[in-house]
Amino acid sequence: MNTQLLHIVQNMPKAELHIHIEGSLEPELIFALAERNGVALDYPNVEALRAAYDFHDLQSFLDIYYAGASVLLKEQDFYDMTAAYLAKAKADHVRHTEIFFDPQTHTARGVPIGDVIHGIHRACQEGPVSATLIMCFLRHLSEEDALATLDAALPYRDLIIGVGLDSSEVGHPPEKFARVFARCRELGLHLVAHAGEEGPPAYIETALDVLKVERIDHGVRCLEDAALTRRVAAEGIALTVCPLSNIKLRVFDTMKEHNLLQLLDAGLVATVNSDDPAYFGGYLNENFVAAFESLPLGLQHAHQLARNSFTASFLEPEKKQQFLDEVDAYFAAFNVV
C-alpha cells in the first residue's frame, strides 16, 4: 500500500455503523473502573487481561467480553467508556457513528437501564462527533427477555434511533425475535441485525423477510448464495463489514482471503467498521489499513467505502447529503469523482 493511499484512507471523512460500545472497553479502563467500583477481577494486572484477549471463536470472545463489562455499574462508567471511544473515533476522522449497546448485559447484573442509556447518550451529546444509539437484543436470551427489555427502554425511546440483534449467532436464527422486531417497527425504530457472520446465508434472508431489517451487520457469507447476493444488491441493503473482527473470529483465516473486494464488485453497499475494537486489534482506521494493505483496493474503493458509510447511515437526508458532499470534495482533491 503506497504512502499516499494510506494517508488518504486514514484522513478521509467516514461513518462507523457497527461498533459495540462495550467492545471498546480497553484493559486500562476496565482496571480503572474496577478500582473505582470495588470490583474484583480475575486478572492481576492490565497485561494479564490483555493477554487473555486470545479467542478462538465467537463464544470464547463473548465470555471475556461479558467479564469485562462487569465493571460497568454506574451512569458515569457508561459515560467514560463512550467518551473514550468517541475520542478515538474523532482521531480516525469519523464524522458520524451509530453505537450499539447491550442493556441486557447490564440489567442482568442489577444496573438500571436508565443509567446505561443516560450515560452513553450524555457522552454522545457532549462528544466531538455526531453519534446516535442502537439498542441491541442478546440473541442467546429469550424473546420474552427482549420484549421485557424493550418495555423497560420505552421511557427513553427518544434517545434511541433503532434496535439490533447481536451475541451468539449459531443456533439463534433471526425469526426467534419476530414479535419484538414487529413491535419495534410499529414504534418507528430503525431495524438492523447481525446475520451471515458465523451463521449461514439463510439467516440474512430471514432477517430481511421476517424481521424486516434495513441493514445487515456483517453479512459476509451472503456471497455463498448467488440469488441472495443479487437481491441484497438490488434492494440496496447495506452490509456493516468488520475486517479485523472477521479474522480474529476465524470467519476468514487471513486478511488476504477476506471478501470485501468481492462484496464491492458484486454491487453491494459494503462498509468498513471495527465491531469490538478493544478486543479485535483496532479501531476504524486500523480496519481500513489492514484491508487496504492486504487486498487490491485502490483510491476508487476508498471513495466508495467512505460514501457507503454515510449512504447506509440512518442520518436525516439533509445531514447525510452534507457528509456525502464532504466526502466528494475530499476525494476531488485527488482527482476522484
Secondary structure as the mmCIF struct_conf table of DSSP 4:
data_model
#
loop_
_struct_conf.conf_type_id
_struct_conf.id
_struct_conf.beg_label_comp_id
_struct_conf.beg_label_asym_id
_struct_conf.beg_label_seq_id
_struct_conf.end_label_comp_id
_struct_conf.end_label_asym_id
_struct_conf.end_label_seq_id
HELX_RH_AL_P HELX_RH_AL_P1 THR A 3 ASN A 11
BEND BEND1 MET A 12 MET A 12
STRN STRN1 LYS A 14 HIS A 20
HELX_RH_3T_P HELX_RH_3T_P1 ILE A 21 SER A 24
HELX_RH_AL_P HELX_RH_AL_P2 PRO A 27 ASN A 37
TURN_TY1_P TURN_TY1_P1 GLY A 38 GLY A 38
HELX_LH_PP_P HELX_LH_PP_P1 VAL A 39 LEU A 41
BEND BEND2 ASP A 42 ASN A 45
HELX_RH_AL_P HELX_RH_AL_P3 VAL A 46 ALA A 51
TURN_TY1_P TURN_TY1_P2 ALA A 52 ALA A 52
BEND BEND3 HIS A 56 ASP A 57
HELX_RH_AL_P HELX_RH_AL_P4 LEU A 58 ALA A 69
TURN_TY1_P TURN_TY1_P3 SER A 70 VAL A 71
BEND BEND4 LYS A 74 LYS A 74
HELX_RH_AL_P HELX_RH_AL_P5 GLU A 75 ALA A 91
TURN_TY1_P TURN_TY1_P4 ASP A 92 HIS A 93
STRN STRN2 VAL A 94 PHE A 101
HELX_RH_AL_P HELX_RH_AL_P6 PRO A 103 THR A 107
TURN_TY1_P TURN_TY1_P5 ALA A 108 GLY A 110
HELX_RH_AL_P HELX_RH_AL_P7 ILE A 113 GLU A 126
BEND BEND5 GLY A 127 VAL A 129
STRN STRN3 SER A 130 LEU A 138
TURN_TY1_P TURN_TY1_P6 ARG A 139 HIS A 140
BEND BEND6 LEU A 141 LEU A 141
HELX_RH_AL_P HELX_RH_AL_P8 GLU A 143 ALA A 153
HELX_RH_3T_P HELX_RH_3T_P2 LEU A 154 LEU A 159
STRN STRN4 GLY A 162 ASP A 166
BEND BEND7 SER A 167 SER A 167
TURN_TY1_P TURN_TY1_P7 VAL A 170 GLY A 171
HELX_RH_3T_P HELX_RH_3T_P3 PRO A 174 PHE A 177
HELX_RH_AL_P HELX_RH_AL_P9 ALA A 178 GLU A 186
TURN_TY1_P TURN_TY1_P8 LEU A 187 GLY A 188
STRN STRN5 HIS A 190 ALA A 195
BEND BEND8 GLY A 196 GLY A 199
HELX_RH_AL_P HELX_RH_AL_P10 PRO A 201 ASP A 209
TURN_TY1_P TURN_TY1_P9 VAL A 210 VAL A 210
BEND BEND9 LEU A 211 LEU A 211
BEND BEND10 GLU A 214 GLU A 214
STRN STRN6 ARG A 215 HIS A 218
HELX_RH_3T_P HELX_RH_3T_P4 VAL A 220 GLU A 224
HELX_RH_AL_P HELX_RH_AL_P11 ALA A 226 ALA A 234
TURN_TY1_P TURN_TY1_P10 GLU A 235 GLY A 236
STRN STRN7 ALA A 238 VAL A 241
HELX_RH_AL_P HELX_RH_AL_P12 PRO A 243 LYS A 248
TURN_TY1_P TURN_TY1_P11 LEU A 249 ARG A 250
BEND BEND11 VAL A 251 THR A 254
HELX_RH_3T_P HELX_RH_3T_P5 MET A 255 GLU A 257
HELX_RH_AL_P HELX_RH_AL_P13 LEU A 260 ASP A 265
TURN_TY1_P TURN_TY1_P12 ALA A 266 GLY A 267
STRN STRN8 VAL A 269 VAL A 272
STRN STRN9 ASP A 275 ASP A 275
BEND BEND12 ASP A 276 ASP A 276
HELX_RH_AL_P HELX_RH_AL_P14 PRO A 277 PHE A 280
TURN_TY1_P TURN_TY1_P13 GLY A 281 GLY A 281
HELX_RH_AL_P HELX_RH_AL_P15 LEU A 284 SER A 294
BEND BEND13 LEU A 295 LEU A 295
HELX_RH_AL_P HELX_RH_AL_P16 LEU A 299 THR A 311
TURN_TY1_P TURN_TY1_P14 ALA A 312 ALA A 312
BEND BEND14 SER A 313 SER A 313
HELX_RH_AL_P HELX_RH_AL_P17 PRO A 317 ALA A 332
TURN_TY1_P TURN_TY1_P15 ALA A 333 ASN A 335
#
